[in-house]
């Protein structure tokens, strides 16, 4: 039975927090000069035109600056050697190439990295909102889990992020900036000397961090366009997955406007239970959600929808639920991603036993669906699925100790 990994319910708690030195970058903070990093082509053109770049040369100059930002990862305008000195001085006078300030980097024993980033201030009463972004290295890919909002409007009862109130949507540039930070920390830009075309450290993007992406669709769409520009970050649309808890009216637009892969945070096979686990279900019940999935643009066996299903002991993990899940998804090209519950301080749920997860997965697999079990990654640094929560709300030492004790208890 193929699967992505076992339910490692209690990774060794000997992992230590590591704080790596940040690559040289100027924190944005309350900046007098805005950063050009993360802008779409249209907004970059507006910025250059706004400081006097003429119409006749605007397209060429945008292409040059775009290349230096997104392919080479330039850190200062003087790096742009094929741009005239006069233009470099003009750009330096009005803009920066700053990235969000990384206030901490945590590195798990399994190689997972979590960055806490402070976004630029939006005004005199804003210290700069904080979000979390997670990098998960694997043998055949490197996946970056990005956030689309600061906090979350949803209150899914099994999700730590859902306990933090929504602060605001992230701008498209702030979403793209998360990719830029990861590439800078991982030295993942093309070298000016080699211009290598080899495998990227960041090859896949999942919108599974903080926030509900479809409540910020315009900025998510614009960010995906920047990420998939083949003269820039060069990511494949088929390697970008947007996960939603079920904002039904926006699902079709997501597919039509981005071509991204779709993931549905399902977690239950009936409305009564899903109303409890994912309260958004009261507004958009399962039937409406699955009807939208069947109509998703580009849906095929080659472009299946991923249905995420967190395994909660005694709640949704029975064999009867597995049978109901197979019936529910009948006719939809689908992959069912089973997620062992990742504990967090104060959560009332427990991860299903591995034997039960295996039984559940085997039934789904024998029914003809891919049913990988997602390997828990970065649990020790609260970087696993459902654990992200900005340190805008600091975790106390006692809460972290409670988490460690709950993980150890799962071994017994």
Secondary structure, DSSP 4 states (H G I P E B T S, - for coil): ---S-----S--TT-----PPPPS----SS-SSEE-TT--HHHHHHHHHHTT--HHHHHHHHHHHHHHHHTS--SSGGG-TTS-HHHHHHHHHHEE----EEEEEEE-TTS-EEEEEEPPPSSTT----EEEEEEEE-SS-EEEE--SEES-S---TT-SGGGSPP-EEPPHHHHHHHHHHHHHHTT-SPPTTT---S--S--EEEE-SSS-GGGGHHHHHHHHHHHT-TTTT---GGGEEEEES--HHHHHHHHHHH--EEEEE---SSHHHHHHH-GGGGTS-HHHHHHHHHT-TT-BTTBPEEEEEEEBTTTT-SHHHHHHHHHHTTTS-EEEEEEE----TT----BPPHHHHHHHHHHHHHTT-B-PEEPP-SGGGT-STT----TTSPPPHHHHHHHHHHHHHTT-
